[in-house]
Amino acid sequence: MKHLSKTIMHGAALCAMIAMSFFFVSCDDELDIVPKGKVTLSTLDEVELLLNQEYSINDFVANSLCLLTGESLGAFDNINSVVSQTNTLKYAYMTFDSSVDRVALTSTDERYNSIYRYVNYMNVVIANTQKAEGDSRRKESLIAEARVMRAYMHWLAVCIYARQYDKATAEKDGGVPYVTSTQVTETKEKLSLAEVYRLILDDVSDEVINALPDRSAASAIRGDKAWGNAVRAVVLLQMKRYEDALPYALEAIRLRPAMFDRSSIKTTGKWQQDQTSPNNFIYMSTGIRVSPTTAMIPRETYNLFSPDDYVIKYDATGWSKAVGESTSGMKDVYQYNGWTAQNNVYGLTSEQLRFVAAECYIRKGETAKGLALVDEVRQMRIEGCLPLVASDERQAMAEIQKAKFVECLVTPFNFFDIKRWNTEAPYRRTVVRKLPSIGTFSLAPDSPLWIMPFPANAVRYNPTLTQNY
């Protein structure tokens, strides 16, 4: 573990040097300059260090995406104070007010910056691996790792900053820039939604996945075949290509079947999970490792938990009503108060892929197979868990939606799911938030709030980066 931490730190330091080089590169140069530390990225060992890092998307989703799904009431916020300041992003998301000028309020966006910083790192890895001397198979594997991470980062961006993918309109709908070049001054043109997804799938093709190692030695930070299959599965799911997504989800689970068993909370009295947990395909935090620490949820979300949920029943520092009400200034608010859970916020887990496979099975009429996969997760979460039963697709989908919402609490994935389901007539719904003594607020399935604004500092230098709402 100590060796792994040193490797991550070395990789992170190298990445910081690359980031600093953005400010000193000339118009015609690539990102292959020699910084002061004499790191030339001329050997495969040096290039590989860029992949040895702990990924972190600098955005606490409880304050943004999770406000829109109804699961969250922010993090460590007095709610009366939030709604009294009407010209803020947090107010817009708390009250579902689409009239707020979100573009004017988004001068910068650390989430957007984080995503494209990692895209740049991956492009540096690809460019320098191609130029370096060394074993061809190792080079192919490193390039494959970088391409899958590049695909995943662009997928996060398109899920957050563009409309939900719909095959009928994707050619016309705006997407995001798909960056494959290390040229700093080159305009990164915003592409159509269809073209972005085509490039994502190309970067995580079968050929690329097969070039990945069978099993990553440093499973929390390095990509392997399980990770590659997982990424392709979630991308195809978001495209509503359910039948195509299923075999990739099942293969990811086969390669990395381990889940995190929260029954340990019964003994320890607290949710103790770190980033090296074997259920993580790749761990990706939100600036701080601890999560869902300080996140607040309403009673409606709290009631989705089974009373026999291990966190609810045994975690003494878990979802605290006393702390939530004191912090928020409002009744029936629960705040997570533990500091030992390192939930994988922006990364992917073996549990999530079971939900992907489960939904795909349910969509093709195999509800029993789908619910069996959901129960595999629920048995790790609920003491004395009884199996789910459904007579048709609608009932089965209701069960998976509830269970997955709880599993993915305070991550971006509930936002992605609801955004996708909102384009399908049987599953679209209006999110309702009731704030006692303040008011009741509604978010329609087609609200522009489901699309985040591009930040002004990016738009200023890229004339193609028009807003997608």
C-alpha positions in Angstrom: 0.0 0.0 0.0 2.9 2.4 0.9 4.6 1.6 -2.4 1.3 2.2 -4.3 0.9 5.6 -2.6 4.4 6.6 -3.6 3.8 5.6 -7.2 0.6 7.6 -7.2 2.4 10.6 -5.8 5.1 10.4 -8.4 2.6 10.1 -11.1 0.6 13.1 -9.8 3.8 15.2 -9.6 4.6 14.4 -13.2 1.0 15.3 -14.2 1.4 18.6 -12.4 4.6 19.3 -14.4 2.7 18.6 -17.6 -0.2 20.9 -16.5 2.3 23.7 -15.8 3.9 23.2 -19.2 0.6 24.5 -20.8 1.7 28.0 -19.8 5.1 27.8 -21.4 4.6 26.0 -24.7 4.9 27.9 -28.0 2.3 28.0 -30.6 3.9 25.2 -32.7 5.1 23.0 -29.9 3.5 19.8 -28.6 3.4 18.9 -24.9 6.8 17.2 -25.0 9.0 20.0 -23.7 11.7 19.3 -21.1 10.7 20.8 -17.7 13.1 21.8 -15.0 13.0 18.3 -13.4 14.5 16.8 -16.6 11.5 14.6 -17.2 11.5 14.1 -21.0 8.8 11.4 -21.3 11.1 9.7 -23.7 10.9 6.2 -22.1 7.9 4.0 -21.5 8.5 4.0 -17.7 8.3 7.8 -17.6 5.2 7.9 -19.8 3.5 5.2 -17.6 3.8 7.4 -14.5 1.2 9.6 -16.0 -1.3 6.8 -15.6 -0.2 6.2 -11.9 -2.4 8.8 -10.3 -5.5 9.0 -8.2 -8.2 10.6 -10.3 -10.3 13.3 -8.8 -13.1 15.4 -10.5 -13.3 18.6 -8.5 -17.0 18.8 -7.9 -19.0 17.8 -4.9 -22.0 16.5 -6.6 -24.3 16.9 -3.6 -24.2 20.7 -4.4 -25.0 20.4 -8.1 -26.2 17.3 -9.9 -27.7 15.6 -6.9 -29.8 18.7 -6.1 -31.5 18.2 -9.4 -32.3 14.5 -8.9 -34.0 15.3 -5.5 -31.6 13.0 -3.6 -29.7 15.8 -2.0 -30.2 19.1 -0.2 -26.6 20.2 -0.6 -23.7 19.7 1.7 -23.3 21.5 5.0 -25.7 24.3 4.0 -28.4 26.3 5.8 -31.3 25.9 3.4 -33.0 29.1 4.3 -29.8 30.9 3.5 -29.4 29.2 0.1 -32.9 30.1 -1.0 -32.6 33.7 0.2 -29.7 34.4 -2.3 -31.6 34.2 -5.5 -28.7 34.9 -7.9 -26.6 31.7 -7.3 -26.3 28.4 -9.0 -27.1 26.6 -5.7 -30.4 28.6 -5.5 -31.3 27.6 -9.1 -30.7 23.9 -8.4 -32.3 23.9 -5.0 -35.5 25.6 -6.3 -35.4 24.2 -9.8 -35.5 27.8 -11.2 -34.5 27.7 -14.8 -34.8 31.5 -15.2 -31.6 32.0 -13.3 -28.8 33.0 -15.7 -26.5 30.1 -15.1 -24.1 31.0 -17.9 -23.4 34.4 -16.2 -22.8 32.6 -12.9 -20.4 30.0 -14.4 -17.2 31.9 -14.9 -15.2 28.8 -14.2 -16.1 25.2 -13.6 -13.6 22.9 -11.7 -15.5 19.8 -12.9 -15.1 20.8 -16.6 -11.4 21.7 -16.0 -10.7 18.4 -14.2 -12.3 16.4 -17.0 -10.3 18.1 -19.8 -7.1 18.1 -17.8 -7.2 14.3 -17.6 -8.0 14.2 -21.4 -4.9 16.2 -22.0 -2.8 13.8 -19.8 -4.2 10.9 -21.8 -3.3 12.6 -25.1 0.3 13.2 -23.8 0.5 9.5 -22.9 -0.7 8.4 -26.3 1.6 10.8 -28.2 4.7 10.1 -26.2 4.1 6.3 -26.1 4.0 6.3 -29.9 7.3 8.1 -30.1 9.1 6.1 -27.3 11.2 3.1 -27.9 10.2 -0.1 -26.2 8.2 -3.3 -26.4 5.4 -3.0 -28.9 2.9 -5.0 -26.8 3.6 -2.8 -23.7 3.1 0.3 -25.9 -0.1 -1.0 -27.3 -1.4 -1.6 -23.7 -0.4 1.8 -22.4 -2.1 3.5 -25.4 -5.2 1.4 -24.8 -5.4 2.5 -21.1 -5.1 6.1 -22.1 -7.8 5.8 -24.9 -10.3 4.2 -22.5 -9.8 6.9 -19.9 -10.0 9.5 -22.6 -13.3 7.9 -23.7 -14.6 7.9 -20.1 -13.7 11.5 -19.5 -15.5 12.6 -22.7 -18.5 10.4 -21.7 -18.7 12.2 -18.3 -18.6 15.6 -20.1 -21.3 14.7 -22.7 -23.6 13.3 -20.0 -23.2 16.6 -18.0 -23.0 19.3 -20.6 -25.2 18.0 -23.4 -28.7 16.6 -24.0 -29.4 13.0 -23.4 -28.5 10.9 -26.5 -31.4 10.1 -28.7 -30.6 8.4 -32.0 -33.3 10.4 -33.9 -31.8 13.8 -33.0 -28.2 13.1 -32.1 -26.8 14.3 -35.4 -28.3 17.7 -34.8 -27.9 18.0 -31.1 -24.7 19.7 -29.8 -22.2 17.7 -27.9 -18.8 18.6 -26.5 -15.3 19.0 -27.9 -13.6 15.6 -28.4 -9.9 16.4 -27.8 -7.3 14.1 -29.3 -4.5 16.5 -29.9 -1.7 17.9 -27.7 -1.6 21.2 -29.6 -2.5 23.8 -26.9 -3.5 26.6 -29.3 -5.6 24.5 -31.6 -9.4 25.3 -31.4 -11.2 22.3 -29.9 -14.4 22.2 -32.0 -17.6 21.2 -30.4 -19.0 18.2 -32.2 -22.5 16.8 -32.6 -23.8 14.4 -30.0 -23.7 11.6 -32.5 -20.0 12.3 -33.4 -18.9 12.5 -29.8 -20.5 9.1 -29.0 -19.0 7.6 -32.2 -15.5 8.7 -31.1 -16.1 7.5 -27.5 -17.0 4.0 -28.8 -14.0 4.1 -31.1 -11.7 4.8 -28.1 -13.2 1.9 -26.2 -13.6 -0.6 -29.1 -13.2 -4.3 -28.8 -9.7 -4.0 -30.2 -8.7 -1.4 -27.6 -10.3 -3.4 -24.7 -8.4 -6.6 -25.8 -5.1 -4.6 -25.7 -5.6 -3.9 -22.0 -4.0 -6.1 -19.3 -6.0 -9.0 -18.0 -5.9 -7.7 -14.4 -4.5 -4.4 -13.2 -1.9 -4.8 -10.4 -3.0 -1.4 -8.9 -6.7 -2.0 -9.3 -7.8 1.4 -7.9 -5.9 3.5 -10.4 -5.0 1.5 -13.5 -7.3 0.2 -16.3 -7.6 -3.4 -17.2 -10.0 -5.5 -19.3 -12.7 -5.3 -16.7 -12.5 -1.5 -16.7 -12.6 -1.4 -20.5 -15.7 -3.6 -20.6 -17.4 -1.6 -17.9 -16.8 1.7 -19.7 -18.2 0.4 -23.0 -21.2 -1.0 -21.1 -22.2 2.3 -19.4 -21.7 4.2 -22.7 -24.0 1.9 -24.6 -26.5 1.9 -21.7 -26.6 5.8 -21.9 -27.2 5.5 -25.6 -30.2 3.2 -24.8 -28.5 0.4 -26.7 -29.5 -2.1 -24.0 -29.0 -5.3 -25.9 -25.5 -4.2 -27.0 -24.5 -3.1 -23.4 -25.4 -6.4 -21.7 -22.5 -8.6 -22.8 -19.9 -6.0 -21.9 -21.5 -5.5 -18.4 -21.5 -9.3 -17.8 -17.9 -9.6 -18.9 -16.9 -6.7 -16.6 -18.6 -8.5 -13.7 -17.0 -11.9 -14.7 -13.5 -10.3 -14.7 -14.0 -8.3 -11.5 -16.8 -9.9 -9.5 -15.9 -8.7 -6.0 -18.3 -6.4 -4.2 -18.0 -4.5 -1.0 -19.8 -6.2 1.8 -21.3 -3.6 4.2 -22.2 -6.2 6.8 -18.8 -5.4 8.3 -20.5 -2.3 9.7 -22.4 -4.6 12.1 -19.1 -5.4 13.8 -17.2 -2.1 13.4 -20.1 0.3 14.0 -19.0 2.5 11.0 -18.8 2.3 7.2 -15.1 1.8 6.6 -14.2 1.6 2.9 -11.2 3.0 1.1 -10.2 3.6 -2.5 -8.4 0.3 -2.8 -11.6 -1.7 -2.2 -11.6 -4.6 -4.8 -15.1 -3.6 -6.1 -13.6 -0.4 -7.7 -12.7 -0.7 -11.3 -11.0 2.7 -11.1 -11.4 5.0 -8.1 -12.4 8.6 -8.8 -13.0 11.0 -6.0 -14.4 14.5 -5.9 -11.6 16.5 -4.4 -11.7 14.9 -1.0 -11.7 11.1 -0.5 -14.4 10.9 2.1 -17.9 10.5 0.7 -20.8 11.0 1.3 -19.5 12.9 4.3 -21.4 16.2 4.9 -24.0 15.5 2.2 -27.6 16.2 3.3 -30.7 14.3 2.1 -34.4 14.9 2.6 -36.8 12.5 4.4 -38.0 11.3 0.9 -34.6 10.0 0.1 -34.0 8.6 3.6 -37.2 6.6 3.4 -35.9 4.7 0.3 -33.4 2.9 2.6 -34.6 -0.3 4.1 -34.7 0.0 7.9 -32.4 -3.1 7.9 -29.8 -1.3 5.7 -26.4 -1.9 7.4 -25.5 1.8 7.3 -28.9 2.9 8.7 -29.0 0.2 11.4 -25.5 0.0 12.6 -23.4 3.1 11.5 -23.5 5.3 14.6 -21.9 8.2 12.7 -24.0 7.7 9.5 -27.1 9.5 8.4 -27.8 11.7 11.4 -31.2 13.6 11.7 -29.9 15.6 14.6 -26.8 16.8 12.7 -28.9 17.3 9.5 -31.5 19.4 11.1 -29.0 21.5 13.0 -26.9 22.2 9.8 -29.8 22.8 7.4 -32.1 24.7 9.8 -35.0 22.5 8.6 -36.8 19.5 9.9 -36.5 16.0 8.5 -33.0 16.5 7.0 -30.3 13.9 7.4 -26.6 14.5 7.1 -23.9 11.9 6.7 -21.5 12.4 9.5 -19.0 9.6 9.2 -15.4 10.1 7.9 -14.2 6.6 7.0 -16.3 5.9 3.9 -14.5 6.6 0.6 -17.4 6.0 -1.8 -16.3 5.8 -5.4 -18.1 8.9 -6.6 -17.1 9.4 -10.3 -15.5 6.0 -10.9 -17.2 2.7 -11.6 -17.8 -0.3 -9.4 -18.7 -4.0 -9.7 -22.0 -3.2 -8.0 -22.9 -0.5 -10.6 -22.3 -2.9 -13.5 -24.7 -5.4 -11.9 -27.3 -2.7 -12.1 -26.4 -2.1 -15.8 -26.7 -5.8 -16.6 -29.9 -6.0 -14.6 -31.6 -3.2 -16.5 -30.5 -4.7 -19.8 -32.0 -8.1 -18.8 -35.3 -6.4 -17.7 -35.5 -4.5 -21.0 -35.4 -7.8 -22.9 -38.1 -9.4 -20.8 -35.8 -11.4 -18.5 -36.9 -9.8 -15.3 -35.9 -12.8 -13.0 -32.3 -12.6 -14.2 -32.2 -8.8 -13.8 -33.7 -8.8 -10.3 -31.3 -11.6 -9.3 -28.4 -9.3 -10.1 -30.0 -6.5 -8.1 -30.4 -8.9 -5.2 -26.7 -9.7 -5.3 -26.0 -6.1 -4.4 -28.9 -5.8 -1.9 -27.6 -8.8 0.1 -24.4 -6.8 0.7 -26.4 -3.8 1.9 -29.5 -5.1 3.8 -29.5 -7.5 6.8 -31.9 -10.4 6.1 -32.5 -9.2 2.6 -35.5 -10.8 0.9 -35.5 -11.4 -2.9 -37.3 -8.9 -5.2 -40.3 -10.1 -7.2 -41.9 -8.4 -10.2 -44.6 -9.6 -12.6 -43.6 -7.4 -15.6 -41.0 -4.9 -16.9 -42.6 -1.8 -15.3 -42.6 -3.4 -11.8 -39.1 -4.7 -12.3 -37.9 -1.3 -13.4 -39.5 0.3 -10.4 -37.5 -2.0 -8.1 -34.2 -1.5 -9.9 -34.7 2.3 -10.0 -35.2 2.4 -6.2 -32.3 0.1 -5.4 -29.9 1.8 -7.8 -30.9 5.3 -6.5 -29.8 4.3 -3.0 -26.7 2.5 -4.2 -25.5 5.5 -6.3 -26.5 8.2 -3.7 -24.2 11.3 -3.9 -22.6 10.3 -7.2 -23.4 11.6 -10.8 -25.0 8.4 -11.9 -28.5 9.1 -10.6 -28.4 12.3 -12.6 -27.3 10.3 -15.7 -30.0 7.7 -15.2 -32.9 10.0 -14.6 -31.9 12.2 -17.6 -31.9 9.0 -19.7 -35.2 7.7 -18.3 -36.8 11.1 -18.8 -36.6 10.6 -22.6 -38.6 7.4 -22.4 -42.4 7.7 -21.9 -42.9 4.9 -19.4 -40.3 6.1 -17.1 -40.1 9.9 -17.2 -41.1 11.8 -14.1 -41.2 15.2 -12.6 -38.9 15.7 -9.6 -40.7 17.4 -6.7 -39.0 19.1 -3.7 -40.9 20.2 -0.7 -39.2 22.6 1.6 -41.4 23.3 4.7 -42.2 27.0 5.2 -40.4 27.8 1.9 -42.4 26.1 -0.8 -42.8 23.2 -3.2 -40.7 23.1 -6.4 -40.9 21.0 -9.5 -38.4 20.0 -12.1 -39.9 18.9 -15.5 -38.3 16.0 -17.5 -37.4 18.4 -20.3 -36.1 21.3 -18.2 -32.9 23.0 -19.4 -31.5 22.5 -15.9 -30.7 18.9 -16.9 -27.9 20.3 -19.1 -25.0 22.1 -17.3 -23.6 25.3 -18.8 -20.1 25.4 -20.3 -17.9 27.8 -18.2 -17.2 31.3 -19.5 -13.4 30.8 -19.4 -13.8 27.9 -21.9 -16.3 29.7 -24.1 -14.2 32.8 -24.2 -11.4 31.0 -26.1 -13.6 28.7 -28.2 -16.2 30.2 -30.5 -17.6 26.8 -31.3 -18.6 26.2 -27.7 -22.1 27.4 -27.8 -24.4 26.3 -24.9 -26.5 23.1 -25.4 -29.7 24.5 -23.9 
